[in-house]
Amino acid sequence: MKRFLLICLTFLFVGNEAFSQTTAKIKELENRRNELQQQITESETLLRSTKKDVKSQLDNLALITGQIEKRKQYLEVLQADVNALNAEITSLGKQLAELEKELNEKKENYQASVQYMYKNRSVQEKLMFIFSAKNFNQMYRRMRYVRQYADFQRVQGKEIEGKQQQVNAKKEELETTKSAKETLLKQGEAERARLQIQERDRQTLVANLQKKQRGIQQEINKKRQTAQQLNRQIDKLIEEEVAKARKRAEEEARKKAAEEAKAKQANAKANTKSNTPTQSKEVKKAAPVEKFNLNTEDRRLSGNFERNRGILPMPITGPYVIVSHYGAYTVDGLKYVKLDNKGIDIKGKAGAQARAIFDGEVSVIFKYNGLNNVLIRHGAYISVYCNLSTVNVQKGSKVNTRDVIGAIATDTNGNTVLHFQLRKETAKLNPELWLGR
């Protein structure tokens, strides 16, 4: 009886556990897609300008390009999920075939045992088999054999029942996975149709801009000049911050060296009283001061910051689209348009706010072209937030991850764009590698 219960529980547990694992996997994939789908839906609320001037059309081109990139990213995730479900379907198919094979074998064995018992079904035949034993021990063994064979048949029947439940559960698991795959394929078709519409819109914009090459060059040159002036100011301020950090580190190192020297002098005096003059002579030598770029607290912050690479929050609240990427690149369709960004530009809704990407201290607040810009130090790392209409922090303020720094300005064309940079000391970093999206 105990063996029978154990067998049934094993069948049920294995079947339920496997099914729950597949369901959890499908749910995990669905949650990831839902987050991306929500970002796409929110980004579509960022309206394009209706103006026909070069600047407005360039802004529209950047926005629609960012939306297309996000939709392509979603389609890549969809395809990856379809591939994962295909692999799961193949695996489940193999498991189902194996279970059905085992079920058929058990049925065949059970059928053979039933046929045997049918041939020897009468009580008289069983009694004759038992009482025809040559001695008492043989009779006892035959009695046990008859009883155990009957128990064996019952167990076989229950094993078949349990195996059938496993087969049914695996079939349900397979159908659920196939249904999830079909849903994904339909979503993919719908997204590709939307992508084609956006691609046509983008081609129309590019065609209009290609006729305005002179205006585009003037607008790009104006943006480049403004960016260069802003970057020179940021570079200067960051160099000053790095110098301050090194000064703090040197001061900490000097204090540490002084404390160690003082401790050695105390030990030397104690040794002198114990008649150990050789050690007191060693104390007179000046201990070298170690050179550090960061003090202990800055090193701690830097380590914590580095451990969060790739999962730092976006520095903007609400829906957003990255409309300009880090580094030098050309605009598709406008090969003569070359851009070079020291950070990234993130477009949000009017009223969007800038927020800290990690714990740190506000080291600098400065104005440029009438707008506010904030530098936050995270040890060796410095995050830069530009184009703020107002700020909620002061120099020296301690901030935590996601704390609001200030409101992002909205220009006359209705664009609310945060320019964001990330540095490690003076080295420029690609923020997109550090932010979670």
Secondary structure, DSSP 8 states (H G I E B T S, - for coil): -HHHHHHHHHHHHHHHHHHHHHHHHHHHHHHHHHHHHHHHHHHTTS------SHHHHHHHHHHHHHHHHHHHHHHHHHHHHHHHHHHHHHHHHHHHHHHHHHHHHHHHHHHHHHHHHHHT--HHHHHHHHHT-SSHHHHHHHHHHHHHHHHHHHHHHHHHHHHHHHHHHHHHHHHHHHHHHHHHHHHHHHHHHHHHHHHHHHHHHHHHHHTTHHHHHHHHHHHHHHHHHHHHHHHHHHHHHHHHHHHHHHHHHHHHHHHHHHHHHHHHHHHHHTT-HHHHHHHTS-------SS-HHHHHHHHHHHHTTTTB--SB-SSEEEEE-SEEEEETTEEEEEEEESSEEEEE-TT-EEE-SSSEEEEEEEEETTEEEEEEEETTEEEEEEEEEEES--TT-EE-TT-EEEEE-B-TTS-EEEEEEEEETTEEE-GGGTB--
